[in-house]
Amino acid sequence: MRVIVTSPSWSLNGVNTFSGNLVRGLREARIDASVLITGVTYVERKPLPFPADVPVEQLRIPRLATWTIRRQALLKHLESMAPCI
């Protein structure tokens, strides 16, 4: 089973700190886990570099995507990674 943790951007906040630590711990337990950045349309005020020890992917979406296009891209990505949670 694959675990995919999502975030709209990788910035300095508690949720992303927890997500990085969660994925790191799952991988130490030999569970296939990664972070998926779903993208935002604004410039992040507190961006962070991606952690070197945590796999991070970025959802492929057009720069100016509607919510429908974003949702379809996420669905397509998750279906391609199935089975996953």
TADAZI-V675877 format. One record per residue. OMEGA is omega in whole degrees, 0 to 359 (* if undefined). Layout:
omega=OMEGA
omega=OMEGA
This chain:
omega=180
omega=177
omega=179
omega=179
omega=184
omega=174
omega=178
omega=178
omega=179
omega=183
omega=181
omega=174
omega=184
omega=181
omega=180
omega=175
omega=177
omega=182
omega=178
omega=179
omega=178
omega=180
omega=178
omega=179
omega=177
omega=180
omega=176
omega=177
omega=178
omega=174
omega=180
omega=183
omega=179
omega=176
omega=176
omega=177
omega=185
omega=174
omega=178
omega=181
omega=180
omega=177
omega=181
omega=182
omega=182
omega=182
omega=176
omega=171
omega=178
omega=178
omega=183
omega=185
omega=179
omega=178
omega=180
omega=175
omega=175
omega=178
omega=180
omega=178
omega=175
omega=182
omega=178
omega=183
omega=175
omega=177
omega=178
omega=179
omega=178
omega=181
omega=179
omega=179
omega=178
omega=179
omega=180
omega=180
omega=182
omega=177
omega=180
omega=181
omega=185
omega=357
omega=179
omega=173
omega=*
